[in-house]
Amino acid sequence: MKFNYTNSNILNAKSGPLGFVVDNGKYAAIPLAGSSTKLMVIYDNCTKTKVCRNAQSARNFIDKLRKRRK
């Protein structure tokens, strides 16, 4: 699986988690505003979301979704 990271907080001294996109935008994990660790996973054509506690749990959730869709 290939993760495409964005470096959107390059000038921020206290950076939170980086967002990433999987399968050319089919699944995306973006940082949640006001949190230093939480990520929101967006999937199903931007109609469903899930808040994950950290980047590892977001990756695990996306892996589970990818296996279920096959």
C-alpha positions in Angstrom: 0.0 0.0 0.0 1.4 3.4 -0.9 0.7 6.4 1.3 0.9 9.9 -0.2 1.9 12.3 2.6 1.4 16.1 2.5 3.7 18.4 4.3 1.1 21.1 5.1 2.5 22.0 8.6 6.1 22.6 7.6 6.3 26.0 9.4 4.4 24.9 12.5 6.6 24.4 15.6 4.2 21.9 17.2 3.1 19.7 14.3 0.4 17.1 14.7 -0.1 14.0 12.6 0.3 14.3 8.9 -2.6 13.5 6.6 -2.3 10.8 3.9 -4.3 9.6 0.9 -4.6 5.9 -0.1 -5.6 4.4 -3.5 -5.5 7.8 -5.4 -8.0 9.5 -3.1 -10.4 6.6 -2.4 -9.5 6.8 1.3 -8.1 9.9 3.1 -7.0 10.5 6.6 -6.8 14.2 7.6 -5.8 15.8 10.9 -8.7 16.7 13.2 -8.8 20.4 14.2 -8.0 21.0 17.8 -6.3 17.7 18.4 -2.6 16.8 18.3 -3.1 13.1 17.5 -6.6 12.4 16.1 -7.2 11.8 12.4 -10.5 11.7 10.5 -10.8 9.0 7.8 -13.0 9.9 4.9 -14.3 7.2 2.5 -17.2 6.1 0.4 -17.1 9.1 -1.9 -16.9 11.5 1.0 -20.2 10.4 2.5 -18.8 8.5 5.5 -16.3 9.5 8.1 -14.7 8.0 11.2 -12.5 9.6 13.9 -9.4 7.6 14.8 -7.2 8.2 17.9 -3.9 8.1 16.1 -2.3 7.4 12.7 -1.8 3.7 13.3 -5.4 3.1 14.1 -6.4 5.1 10.9 -4.1 2.9 8.8 -5.6 -0.3 10.4 -9.1 1.0 9.7 -8.2 1.7 6.1 -6.6 -1.7 5.7 -9.8 -3.3 7.0 -11.9 -1.3 4.6 -9.7 -2.2 1.6 -10.0 -6.0 2.5 -13.8 -5.8 2.9 -14.2 -4.1 -0.5 -12.5 -6.8 -2.6 
